[in-house]
């Protein structure tokens, strides 16, 4: 084979130099199916298959692709020290080519990756009165559903997956690039592009779902929000989420209730945290007259935090107050740690006491700017 610095891997795979990883993988799959020695009996088929596999091995790895691109551009950093200009031999000595190879064309995926479907989460915003009374709402949403053609299996005729012929079921391809100076010494592994790491493939991928066993579809559902619902409550409908791949179970539909009157705003949360942060400073200053500056600083922070809370409106309901209390506790935990550090900082106390108000004021101004 030609040395690597004489090859154009992008041309070999017939992809552009800015091709994505997915485009590179699909290009390799398309060419490999035509050139695999078990399918193509032309004298140079195995050599050409090795060449496209070598191109994929380099271009599918971000780091190796960067080094290859640097070498092509003539960068002096393309090779490791002492290896610049070295010749590169074939990395595929002893590479296994046995096993049957499907001649399925197109862009269908042969990978068999059964995974449970994910949940679909939708938020319904209600006012406090409606949430208290309860309501039924119709929801239209998109989700993956089981393919009608293959009934969710991903395969048109076969019910079971087969061992991937490219990697022999290992899920990875082990390639020797020991002679390629810019890639280091020894073997490295890449995820098998045919089975995408699962070690199994679908024998005859369904053209309707591209072998995944599911297709995107619009669904409708009537959600029954119960009485006395509150902000953050969830209504779950089993099995109405995304369908799983290759026959696995579906996820759930999750309706999240949103009640703005019960929710503290981001500004209010910051104000509550600032008030909690200030409490330890006030206490420490009151019990230690030498640190009275802390009390003054704490009072200023409490006033600033209170202004932030009031600016977005005070809502006297249990859920809103509990969220505010949690934010105060979180801020107080941070304030206690910093307050103790200041108490035992010795000679650095005066410097820290001067710098701290500046830092806090800068943080407040930054938050208001956002």
C-alpha positions, 0 to 999 in steps of 0.5 A, a space after each residue: 500500500 502507499 505510504 500514508 502521507 501519499 493518501 487522501 483519506 477524504 477522497 478514499 471515502 468520498 467525503 468532504 474535509 469538513 464531513 461530520 463523524 456520522 457522514 464518515 461512518 456512513 461513507 465507510 459502511 457504504 464502501 465496505 459493503 461493496 469491497 468486503 472480500 467475502 462479497 467482492 471477488 475482484 483481485 484487489 478487493 481486499 487491498 481496497 477494503 483495507 484502504 477504506 478501513 484505514 481511512 475510517 480508522 484515522 478519520 473517525 478518531 478526532 485526535 488522529 484526524 487532527 494530526 492527519 490534517 496537520 500533516 497534510 497541511 505541512 505543519 511541523 507538529 504533524 509527527 512526534 519528535 524523531 519521526 517526521 518524514 518517516 514512512 508508514 506501512 499498512 496497519 492491517 496485517 492479520 486483520 480478520 476478514 472472515 464471516 458473511 457480509 450483508 449487501 444491504 444498500 442505502 442508509 439503513 443502520 444494521 446495528 442492533 442496539 435494544 434500548 428502553 425508550 426515554 420519557 417525554 416531559 411536557 409542562 402545563 402552566 396553570 394559575 393557582 385557582 385552576 391547579 387547586 380545582 384540577 383540570 383536564 387538558 389535551 396535549 399534542 406532542 411528538 414521540 417515537 412509536 413502534 414501526 408498523 412495518 417491522 412491528 418494532 423489531 427493526 428487521 423485516 423478516 428475522 426475529 433475532 439479531 445476528 453476530 456482526 461479521 465485521 468485528 466478530 461480535 466484539 463491538 470494536 476493531 483492533 488496528 495496528 498503526 505501529 508503523 505510523 509515526 504521527 499516531 504513536 506506537 502499537 494497536 488502537 481500537 475503534 468502535 465497529 461502524 457496522 454494529 456501532 459497538 453492540 456486537 450484533 446486527 439486524 439481518 435485514 433492516 426495515 426501510 421504514 425505520 432504518 433498522 431502529 424499530 421506531 419512527 417519529 409520530 405525533 400523538 395526542 393525550 388528555 391529561 387529568 391534572 388532579 385537585 390540589 396540584 402544585 408547582 412541580 407536581 407530575 402526572 405520569 402516563 405509563 407507556 406513552 413516551 418514546 418507544 424503545 429501539 429494536 423492540 424494547 419497552 416504551 418510556 412514560 409521558 410526564 406532565 409537569 404542572 407549572 404554577 407561577 404564583 408558587 414559584 420563586 423567580 431566579 432573582 428572588 432565589 438569589 436574594 434569599 441566598 444572599 440573605 442567608 449568606 449574610 446571617 453568619 456575618 451578622 451573628 459573628 460580628 455581634 458576639 465579637 466586637 473586634 469584628 463589628 465590620 462583619 455585622 455592618 457588612 451583613 446588614 448591607 447584604 440582608 438589605 440588598 437580598 430583601 430588595 431583590 426578593 421584594 422586586 419580583 413580588 412577595 407571594 404568601 403561600 406555603 410552596 413559595 415560602 418553602 422554596 425561599 427557605 431552602 435558598 436561605 439555608 443554602 446561602 447560610 451554609 456557605 456563609 458559615 464556612 466563609 465566616 469561620 475562615 475569616 475569624 481564624 485568618 489572623 493577619 489576613 483578616 483586615 485584607 479580606 474584610 476590605 476585599 470581601 465587600 468589593 467582591 460581593 458588590 461586583 457579584 450583585 451588579 453582575 447578577 442584575 446585569 444578566 
